[in-house]
Amino acid sequence: MIDTPAGSAYTGLRSVCIRRFLTGERARMIPRTLAIIRKEFLHIIRDRNTLILIFLIPMIQMVLLGYAARTDIDNIAMAVLDGDHSAASRRLIQAFDATGYFDMQRYVSSEQAMTDALDRGLVRAALVIPVGYEAAVLSSTPVEVGLVVDGSDPTVANTVLAAGLQTGQAQSRAQVAATIRRGGIEVRPSIWYNPGLESVNYMIPALMGMVLQFLATLVTSLSIVRERELGTMEQIIVTPIRPIELVLGKTIPYILFSFIDLLEVLLIGTFWFGVPIKGSLLLLLGLSAMFLVGSLGIGIMISTAAHTQQEAMLLGMLTLVPSIFLSGFLFPLEAMPWLLRIISYVVPLRYMLVIVRGIVIKGVGLGPIALEVAILGVFCILILMVSALRFRKSLE
């Protein structure tokens, strides 16, 4: 097609019109966008709860990460099984205590007592001094000292192994230098529960507890807040349904679905990641169900405080962050400052992790974890009572 003067004029006029239209549209778009930005800022500023949570969550995360995210471990609880009860054995115990890595908290008189302390998690290691230790030292005869290590937490176990072997070598060199004879002390480590020190065996059971709490808390809080946002909560309130019936009706379905999630997590952990369940599966399921009920109670508490689903999600994150960092999920509690260790006692997930790791990794029964089960049960009852009262008050 050949351009004519008339065609060129039409094309030029069309280009000018398009440019003017775009220029005018762009000019109108700027104030409209600014108006929306202003409206959204006003909405955020007026929603004080969301605004506080937006600035509070990163502050809590930084404080917890700054103090809790540490892998330098010291004062590891250690049991001592001294079969010799001599001056030489006491010097060896003092040498281990002087390193700063070990805290000689418990002196046991039998292997059964030592095993019980390790099963309960009261100690992370045990020093076993054989009968005739002092005689062997005085005669410069080589002598073996046992170092039993709880290998369920590879981070702590590696620290125990390194510090124990180093202390034994130092004592052996000192003995050889003092007697100018051959001999010495050999520390023989023995790793229990997780001999390969595989981190997956430690993390997968912990993920079971964390995933259950997160799902149960979040879905419960969002479901109730969603009813309030849609206006259907008011319709339910005017019916003859009592508050306790409403609470049960809203939570029981999520208990069942969360229990299905529990089975799913167990199957994935066992068959996909190859983490065997050494203890009773029925005991694990029963105690997990109790923990789920407590987590659902936390979700109900969140729903009474939140007005929107966004607030509910932020409050859920606010409860999840301390659970992750102060429960021993990622970082050993021994590495934390004393203040954070005290705060960790009010975190329910801390006790659940002891329970699930004890059953899955150590294969213990109810006896060694009875204290944690009792404390977790008290937490669940209190959380349910408080959440039910708050929920009833919010309905009224």
LINLINFEN-V543588 format. One record per residue. N is the residue number from 0. OMEGA is omega as a letter, one per 20 degrees, with the letter a starting at -180 (none if undefined). Layout:
<<N & OMEGA> <N & OMEGA>>
This chain:
<<0 & a> <1 & r> <2 & r> <3 & r> <4 & r> <5 & r> <6 & r> <7 & r> <8 & r> <9 & a> <10 & r> <11 & r> <12 & r> <13 & r> <14 & r> <15 & a> <16 & r> <17 & r> <18 & r> <19 & r> <20 & r> <21 & a> <22 & r> <23 & r> <24 & r> <25 & r> <26 & r> <27 & a> <28 & a> <29 & r> <30 & r> <31 & r> <32 & r> <33 & r> <34 & r> <35 & r> <36 & r> <37 & r> <38 & a> <39 & r> <40 & r> <41 & r> <42 & a> <43 & a> <44 & a> <45 & r> <46 & a> <47 & a> <48 & r> <49 & a> <50 & r> <51 & a> <52 & a> <53 & a> <54 & a> <55 & a> <56 & r> <57 & r> <58 & r> <59 & r> <60 & a> <61 & a> <62 & a> <63 & r> <64 & a> <65 & a> <66 & a> <67 & a> <68 & r> <69 & r> <70 & r> <71 & a> <72 & r> <73 & a> <74 & r> <75 & a> <76 & a> <77 & r> <78 & a> <79 & r> <80 & a> <81 & r> <82 & a> <83 & r> <84 & a> <85 & r> <86 & r> <87 & r> <88 & r> <89 & r> <90 & r> <91 & r> <92 & r> <93 & r> <94 & r> <95 & a> <96 & a> <97 & a> <98 & a> <99 & r> <100 & a> <101 & r> <102 & a> <103 & a> <104 & a> <105 & r> <106 & a> <107 & a> <108 & a> <109 & r> <110 & r> <111 & r> <112 & r> <113 & r> <114 & r> <115 & r> <116 & r> <117 & r> <118 & a> <119 & a> <120 & r> <121 & r> <122 & r> <123 & a> <124 & r> <125 & r> <126 & a> <127 & a> <128 & a> <129 & r> <130 & a> <131 & a> <132 & a> <133 & r> <134 & r> <135 & r> <136 & a> <137 & a> <138 & r> <139 & r> <140 & r> <141 & a> <142 & a> <143 & r> <144 & a> <145 & r> <146 & a> <147 & a> <148 & r> <149 & a> <150 & a> <151 & r> <152 & a> <153 & a> <154 & r> <155 & a> <156 & r> <157 & r> <158 & r> <159 & a> <160 & a> <161 & a> <162 & a> <163 & r> <164 & r> <165 & r> <166 & r> <167 & r> <168 & r> <169 & r> <170 & r> <171 & r> <172 & r> <173 & r> <174 & a> <175 & r> <176 & a> <177 & a> <178 & a> <179 & r> <180 & r> <181 & a> <182 & r> <183 & a> <184 & r> <185 & r> <186 & r> <187 & a> <188 & r> <189 & a> <190 & a> <191 & r> <192 & a> <193 & a> <194 & a> <195 & a> <196 & r> <197 & a> <198 & a> <199 & r> <200 & a> <201 & a> <202 & a> <203 & r> <204 & r> <205 & r> <206 & r> <207 & a> <208 & a> <209 & r> <210 & r> <211 & a> <212 & a> <213 & a> <214 & a> <215 & a> <216 & a> <217 & a> <218 & r> <219 & a> <220 & a> <221 & a> <222 & a> <223 & r> <224 & r> <225 & r> <226 & a> <227 & r> <228 & a> <229 & r> <230 & a> <231 & r> <232 & r> <233 & r> <234 & r> <235 & a> <236 & a> <237 & r> <238 & a> <239 & a> <240 & r> <241 & a> <242 & a> <243 & r> <244 & r> <245 & r> <246 & r> <247 & a> <248 & a> <249 & a> <250 & a> <251 & r> <252 & a> <253 & r> <254 & a> <255 & a> <256 & r> <257 & r> <258 & r> <259 & r> <260 & r> <261 & r> <262 & r> <263 & r> <264 & r> <265 & r> <266 & r> <267 & a> <268 & a> <269 & a> <270 & a> <271 & a> <272 & r> <273 & r> <274 & a> <275 & r> <276 & a> <277 & a> <278 & a> <279 & r> <280 & r> <281 & r> <282 & r> <283 & a> <284 & a> <285 & r> <286 & r> <287 & r> <288 & r> <289 & r> <290 & r> <291 & r> <292 & r> <293 & r> <294 & r> <295 & r> <296 & r> <297 & r> <298 & r> <299 & r> <300 & r> <301 & a> <302 & r> <303 & a> <304 & a> <305 & r> <306 & r> <307 & r> <308 & r> <309 & r> <310 & r> <311 & r> <312 & r> <313 & r> <314 & r> <315 & r> <316 & a> <317 & r> <318 & a> <319 & a> <320 & r> <321 & r> <322 & a> <323 & a> <324 & a> <325 & a> <326 & a> <327 & a> <328 & a> <329 & a> <330 & a> <331 & r> <332 & r> <333 & a> <334 & a> <335 & r> <336 & a> <337 & a> <338 & r> <339 & r> <340 & r> <341 & r> <342 & a> <343 & a> <344 & r> <345 & r> <346 & a> <347 & a> <348 & r> <349 & a> <350 & r> <351 & r> <352 & r> <353 & a> <354 & a> <355 & r> <356 & r> <357 & a> <358 & a> <359 & a> <360 & a> <361 & a> <362 & a> <363 & r> <364 & a> <365 & a> <366 & a> <367 & a> <368 & a> <369 & a> <370 & r> <371 & r> <372 & a> <373 & a> <374 & r> <375 & r> <376 & r> <377 & r> <378 & a> <379 & r> <380 & r> <381 & a> <382 & r> <383 & r> <384 & a> <385 & a> <386 & r> <387 & r> <388 & r> <389 & a> <390 & r> <391 & a> <392 & r> <393 & r> <394 & a> <395 & none>>
